[in-house]
């Protein structure tokens, strides 16, 4: 049974999330502050993380967790603030939901992220074991999940790596924001194109010599993105 950790200081909201997730068959734990949440997150299969927390805020928890783990993280916020979304996704959150949200949608997203993470760490990992891709100085090592550009290591978040790997496996083909979201996140888009935009921008900042004039991940205006061979 997969273990879900909810890090949330609002007891009522946390209890509601826990009820829906337990009905869906998950083992669910709750932590009410960032310090306890970070320690418990090391043993979780997925983390639902609120931004506003006592002890350590959600951003600090996420930053420290990403130093040691690729565990899927769904970030929650009560604020309608694009800056929080951009920051959270940039720190390595897999998903972002704004309060209030549908508990049913939360469960659906939890299922999708767990399913995709399992595929990436099992069958997909063995399928691409010892596989490397190299294009014009950009090299991706699928076994070690390591990316270098002209020998310099690029520290990508899990989703940045997945976007790059997917586009490199399907070069010169244009994918819309919605198509990328559905392929990489394993979820129906439901208007989540902004999430893709943020990840692609952060990816370019790490791999492109000139992010404003990309040579690897190109924008096809009005259509989407492609990896140029």
N, C-alpha and C positions, 0 to 999 in steps of 0.2 A: 504494500500500500504506500503510495507516494506521500511524502511529508510536506505539507504546506505551512509556511510560517507567515503569520500576519503581524506586522510591526505597526501598531496603531494605538495612540493614546486615548482615543474616544472609545470607551468600553462598549457603548451601544452599537456603534458602527462595526467594531470588531466582532461583536457577538453575532450580528446579522450576517456578515461575511462567513463566519465560521459555520453557522447553521446551514447555509446553502452549500458550502464546500463539503461538509460532512454528509449531507444528503447525496451529494454526487460521488461519495465513496472515498474521500481523502482523509488522511490523518492530519488534523489541524491543531496548531499551537498558536498562542497569542503572546506577544511581548509588548509592554506599554511604553518602553523608552528605547532610545537608540543604542545605548551601551549594552543592555541585555539582548536586544535584538540582533546586534552584530555578532555576538558570540553564538547565539542560537542559529543564525543564518548559515553557519559553517556546516551544519548537519541537515539542512533543508534541501528538498528537491526543487522548490520554487519559493520565492519570497514576494509577498505583497507589502509594499513599503510606502508608508505615508511620508510626506516631506516634512511637515511640522511636527517635530518630536522633541521631548525633553531629553537631556543628556547629550546625545548627538543628533543633529537633524538628519533627515533622510539623505541629503546629498553626501554628507560625511560618511554615513553608513555605507552608501553605495560605492563611494570612492574606495574605502578601505576593503570592502568585500571584493571589488574587482581586482584588487592586488593579489588575491589568493584563489579566486573562484570564478567560474563562468556560469554559475547557477542562474537560471532565468529570474529576472526581477521585473515586476510590474509596479511602476511608480504611480502613486495616487496624490492628487492635490485638490484642495478646496478652492484654489485660486485660478481664475481664468487669465493666466499669464503665460504668453508664449515664451518669455525668457526662462521661466521655470522648466518648461517642456524642452527647450533647446539645451539647457544646462543638464537636465536629467538624462536625456538621450545621449548627449555628448560624453557623460561620465560612464555610460555603458548600460543604462536601463534598456530592457528589451521592448518595453511597452509603456504607455502613459495613458492614464485615465483620469478624467476630471470628475470630482464629486459635484452633485450626486450622480450616481450611475446605476444602471440596472444590475442587480445581483446575478441575474441570469447571464448577462453579457460577461460579467467578471468570470463566472464559471466557465463559459465558452472559451474565453481567452486563456484561462489557466490550462484547460485541456489541450488547446492548440500548442501552447508553448512547451508543455511537458512532452507532448508527442513529438514535436520537432526536435527538441533537445535530445530525446532518446534516440531518434534516428541519426542525428549528427554524431553522437558518441558511440554508436554501435555499428549498424550496417553501413552507414555512410563512411565512418572512419575506416572500416576494413576495406571498403570498396576503393578508397583513394589512398590506402596506405602506400608509403614510399613514392607517392606521386608528387611531382613538381611541375609547375608551369612557369615559363619565363618568357617575357615579352619586353624587348627594348629596355633592359636593365631592371625591370620589375619582376621579382621572383616570388612565387607563393609555394610554400611547403605545406602540403595538406596534412601530412602526418603530425608535424609539430605545430600546425596552425601558426606558421611564422611567415612574415612578409618582409622582404627587403627591397630597397630601391638603390641600385648601384652599390650594393654591399651594406647600406645603412639600414638597420632594423627599424621597422615601423610598428609601433605598439597600437594595434587595432583592437577595438572592442569586439565581442563575439558577433554582433550584428554587422559591423563594418566588414569583418572578415567574410561573413556569409554573403554579403552583397557583392564583394569583389570576386569571390570564388564563383558565384553563380554567373556573373557577367563574363568572367574569363572563360567559363565553360561554354558560353553561348555568344561568342564574339560577333561583332558587327550587326547583331540583331537588336532592334530598338524595343525596349520595354517601357510601358507607361508606368507612372508612379503606382497606380492601383495594381498592375500586374506584378511589379516588384514586391509590393507589400504581400500580395497573396502567395507568391512563390517563396519568398524568404521567411515571412512570418508565419505562413501556413494558415492565415485568417482571411476572411472576406474583408475587403478594404474599408467599407463603410465610411468613406471620406477621410481615411488616415494618410492621405498623400503627403501631408506636411511632415509626418514622421520619416518618410523616405527622404524627403528633401533635406532634412536636418542630418540624417546619417550620411547621405552622399556628400554633403558639404564638408562634414568632419572627415570623411574618408579622403577627400581630395586634399584637405589641408595636411594630411599625413603622407600621401603617396605622390602627389603631383609636385614637380619642380616649380610650376607656376599655377596655383589653384584656380586663378581667374582665366587661365588659358590651358585647360586640361588636355593632356596628350593620351591619357589612358581611358578614363571614364568621361565620355563626352555627353553633352546635352544636345538632343535633337529638338529644337524649339517647336513647341506645340505637340510633341509626340512622347518624349521621355528620355531615357538614357541608353547608352550602348558602350560596350568596351571595344575600342578601336584596335584592330590587329595591325 
